[in-house]
Amino acid sequence: MAPKTAVKKRRTSLDELLMAGIQAIAAKGIDHVSVSDVAKLSHVSRPTFYTYFGDMAGFFAEIWLRHGPDWLEQQLDPEAKIDETFNLAMLEIFAISRRSPEIQEVVQPDVQKWWEAVKAAGEPNALRVVWGLGFRLGYQLTQSISPKVKLGLAAAQMLQLPDDVMKMPIMNSLEEFNPEQVPAMPGPALSDETVDEALTRSAMEVIASSGVAATSMTRIARKARVSTGSVYPRFKSAEKLVEKSFEVAVAEIVSKNVEVVNQQGIGADQYAFSVNAGFGAQRAVWRNFRTEMHLEAVHNPVIAKFMEPGLERTAKFLEDNFKSFGAPEQIAEAVAWFMHSHAIGSTLIFNQIPEVANQDNRIMTRWIISQLPK
């Protein structure tokens, strides 16, 4: 048996490595951290790193094993004082876990266990958690893009759904939730009719599956089944193609949202169904593409600046809808930015707990609208 001093030394060395990783993720972004970054910060050799973790995915998984469950609990405690560096690093590990089986296999069981405890406290509590945590996670990923996201903090105060909400008059006409009432919400519908369309669609799909940092002209061209040489006359760099894909995706999504509203009408229940519809298979690429763009923007000022007008456009669409409920302009704007953050964060939750797609969001939307100043 190893001496106790040796065991303690190994434990300290491991903790130091994990803390160095947390610092590196928060500083550079999880897709831009290398073994060299961690080795330099922790003053250990690369061979030592590989001995402990095997690769970066193993390293991120180890950070989650050590800190993930506590981080999840802290997210639900309004009184918790969470170190910003630690919080951002854990959020980024949580966000990318769906991409890596090695990370997902340690994250998902912890999240599922946490979710079972949340559900045990009743449906109102489960709704409060998903809406509240969704906003909190999405808010953190949007702060670097637009200062207007802070407007959503005021609307977040409306999430205190009472445990006895189902006994309130606002729920009198609520029928049993029927998934068939959820409208189809198509994602960006780009064809392969032109090389530009094929490249733009492929860029969205590559980013959605692997993140912005994994995007290259070669990979996008290969997925679009065109030669790399045919890309450069159209786009000067992969960054320009990424920007184009975001611009097109936002325009497509706003257009399709307008179509759905025109067909379904707008109201508390209709809006709730649109939240459920956002988890549909047709929007999978859009959901993950949007999240990955936000994740990159945290550490990429160029991407963040480019994305800002697109976010404001989608928020304006939501703001106009809430004005139709009779909400004053200031309140409608706050709720619109709240809903933006909620959409980003709820995607992260859905990627771990798909059953949240079947929550009865009408309960929350009726409650929120009942709280709007008349």
Secondary structure, 3 states (H helix, E strand, C coil): CCCHHHHHHHHHHHHHHHHHHHHHHHHHCHHHCCHHHHHHHHCCCHHHHHHHHCCHHHHHHHHHHHHHHHHHHHHCCCCCCCCHHHHHHHHHHHHHHHHCHHHHHHHHHHHHHHHHHHHHCCHHHHHHHHHHHHHHHHHHHHCCCCHHHHHHHHHHHHHCCCCCHHHCHHHCCCCCCCHHHCCCCCCCCCCCCCHHHHHHHHHHHHHHHHCHHHCCHHHHHHHHCCCHHHCCCCCCCHHHHHHHHHHHHHHHHHHHHHHHHHHHCCCHHHHHHHHHHCCCHHHHHHHHHHHHHHHHHCCCHHHHHHHHHHHHHHHHHHHHHHHCCCCCHHHHHHHHHHHHHHHHHHHHHHHHCHHHHHCCCHHHHHHHHHHCCC
